Amino acid sequence: MGIQVITDSTSDITPEEAKELGIRVVPIYVRFGDRVYRDGFDIDSDEFYKMLDSSPVHPATSQPNPEDFENAYRDYCDNSDGIISVHISSKISGTYNSAKIARKMLQSKCPIEVIDSQFNSCGLALIARGAARLAKAAKDMATAVADIRLYISQVDMFGYFNTMKYLARSGRVSRVIVTAANILNVKPLLTFREGEIIRAGLVRSFSRGVERLIRFVDSKKNIAEMIITHSTIPEQAEKLKKTMGNYLPEEQISIMKMGAGLGVHGGPGVLLVAVRQNI
């Protein structure tokens, strides 16, 4: 029957790719005032950024509830050998905990493993893609889970944000830092460390941010996979992809657009790179 992989919409995996890979995506909720949308289902990224620009109300997000995961798990329990549910870092979202509660609610009706990816966006996308391949190839759940955990240890991610405004509105950084950044006219660089988002530096221009992204990739060895994610800047993402062709054949580099679930916090002008090294 096989092992079913489930992730959440902060992976920015499109419905088309999810279908192709056989991945089930559980959506994050995005709220504009009284209106609530399922990320990637009721609202796509293009619609979201238009609303972000025009709405007088700043949106908020909330994780899927345990019932969302329970319903997803029930769809596969009777026709799979098990479920591997891999999600956004537990240190920045309650999504992982919702999935764990749902597993308990099913009372071991089928084998379910909930995995903390320690990333979001393109980092999570790399891991979800890898999980789908590894689950298909594995002889059993234990092997698949062990392979996926090793895979997670090979992933790293780095990002440029054009502004701290949206991070501040969502409470992801302190207003003191935001005020200082605005006065100095600098833009943040962020990365992950053990599942936590940490500041990796500040730059004064987009071009300097791109230089840092390139330096990040240049510091890696034996790169096997790469994803570039952007919000509203496809041309710059394509240019970066051409440069990254120095490290990996261009046809092996994916470009994704950041969806509503993370666009709330990043806003327009975000550029992220995730890589996996063969270690």
N, C-alpha and C positions, 0 to 999 in steps of 0.2 A: 504493500500500500504506500509506503514511503513516509517521510517525515515532513510535516508542514512547517514552514517558517512564517512568522508573523512579526511585523514591526509597526512603528507608528509614523504619522505623517511628517514629523520633524526630520525624517530621512530625506524628504523632498523627492522621493521616488514617485514618478507619475503613474496614473492608473494603467497606462499602456505598458510601461516597463514592468509594473507589478504583475500584470497578467502574463507577460512573456516569461518572467522568472518564476511564476507560481507563488508569489509572495502575497500575503494578505496584509493590507495596510489599515490600521485603526486610526481614525482621525483625531487630532487635537481640536479643541473648540476655540473659536475666535469670536469675540463679542464686540460689536460696535453699539454702545448704548444698550437698548433693549433687544437688539437683533443678534442672534447667535448663528454662527455658521460652522459647518464641519470643514476643516482645512482640507482642500483638495477635492472635496465632494460637492459642497454647496457654493464654494467660492474658489476660483483658481487664482494663480499668482497675479495675472494681469488685472483682474477685477479688484483684487485686494489692494494693489499699489495705487490704483486710481482712487479708491475709497480712502486710503491712508492720506493721500494728498488733499482730498476735498472735504473729508468729514471734520466737523468741529469737535468731535469726541475722539480721544485717542483710544484705540482698541485694547482689549485685554485678552489673555489666553487662559484656558484651564485644561488640565489633563483629562484624558478619557476616564470615565468612571469605571469601577470594577465590573458593572453589568455590561459595559461595552465589550470588555475583554471576555467576560463569561460567554456572551453570545457568540463571539468570534471563535472561541475555543470549542463550544458545542458543535459548531458547524463542521469540525474536523475530527472530533474525538472518535466517532464511530467508523471513520473511513481512512484513518492514518495510523502509522505505528507510533506516533508521538508528535508533540508540538514543541518547537523551539521559538520562544518569544523574545526578541532582542530589541532593546529600546534605548532612548535618549538617556544620557547620564543621570543617575539617581540623585546626584548632587546639585542638579539645576532644574529638576522637574519631578513631580509626583507620579509620573506615568509608570515608572518601574514598579512602584508600590501598588498602584491600582492593579497592575497585571498580577502581582504576587497574591493580592487578596482574591482576585478572580480564580486563581489556581486552587486556593483553599476552598472556595465556594463550591467547586466541582467535586471535592472530596475524592480525589484520585480516580476519577472516572477513566482517565487515560494519562499516560506519561506526559507531563508538561515541564519544561525547563525554562525559567525566566532569567534572561541574561542582561546585565547592565553593560551596555556598549562602551561607556565612559566618554561618549562623544555625542554630537548632534549633526544635523545637516550632512555635508559630504562625507564626514567621518563615519557617521551612522550608515549612510548609503553604501559606502565601501564594505562595511561589515555585513549589512543585510544581503548585499549581492553575494559576498563570499559565503555567508551562512547558507544561502539557497544552493550554491554549488556543492558545498561540503556536506550538507544534509542529504543531497541526492546521491553523493558518492559513498557515504558512510555505510558500514554494515549494520550499525545499531545506534541508538540514541547516545550512549556513553561516548562512543567514538566521535560522533558529530559534535557533541558539546565540547569535548576536549580540543578538537580541531578548531572550533570557532573561538575558544578562549585564547588559543595560541595565535590565531589570526588577529584578534583584537590587540595583542601585544605588539604586533608589527605595524600598526596604524598610527599616524601622527597627523596633526592638522594645524593650520596657521591662517589667520585672517586679518584683513584690513577693513576698517569701518570708516566711512566718510564723515561721520558725525557721532558724537556721544549723546545727542538729543534723545534718541529713541531708547537707548540703553538707560538713560536717566529716568525717562517717563515710566519705564517698566520696572524700575527699581533694581536694575542689574549692576549699576555702579553708583557710588555716592555722588551727591550733588556738589560736594566740595571739589572732587576730581573733575567733574564736568565744568564747573565754573573756572577752575584753573586752566583746563584745556581750551575753553573758549577765549580766555584772556590771551593765552599764548598762541592761539590759532593752530592747534595741533590735532592730529587725528590718531585714534588708538589702533594698536596692533594687539591681537589677542590670540592665545593658544590654550591648549588643555594640558593639565597636569593631574594625573590620577583622578580624572573625571571632573575636575574643577576648572572653570574658565579663569585664566590669569592674564594679567597685562604683560605683553611681550615687548612693549616699547611704544614710542610716540613718534610720528613723522609730521612734517609740515605740508606735504603735498601728496597727491595721488601717485605721482611718478616715484617718489621715495618709497611709498607703500609697496608698489610693484617690485621695486628693487629688493625690498626685504622678503617678499614672497619668493622671489627667485633665489635669494640667498638661503632661505629655509629649505627649498628643494635641493639646492646645490650641496647642502650639508648632509644629504641622505645618500646611502649606498644601496646598490642593488634594488632600485625601484622597480616594483612589479606592476603596480596599478596607481592611477591618479584620477582624481575628480576635481574639477574647478566648479565652484558655485558662485553665482552672482545674484544681486538684486538690482534690476533695472539697467544694467550696463552690459548688454550682450557683446557689443563691439570690443570693449576692453577685455572681456573674457576670451574672445576669439584671438585677440592679439597675444594675450598671455599664453594661450594654448600653443600658438606657433613657437613662442620662446621655449616653452616647456618641451617642445619636440627635441630639444638638445639632450633631454634626459630620458625620454620615452617616446616611441613612435607616436606621432599625432593621432593616428587612427585608434590608438589604445587609450587616449585621454578623453574623458567625458566632460561635457559641460551641462550643468543643471541650473535651474532657476530656483532661488529661495522662495518657498511658499509662505503662506500667511502665518503659519504657526511660529516661525522664527522671524519673519519680516516685521512683525510687531516690535521686536526688540532691536533689530538691526537697522530697519529703514532702508531707503534707497542708497545705492553706491557701495554696497558690501561686495568684497571679493575674497573668496576663501579657497584654500587648496588643501586637499587631503591626499596623503600618499600611503602606500603600503610597501614596506621593504621586505625582501626575502632575507630573513635573519637566520 
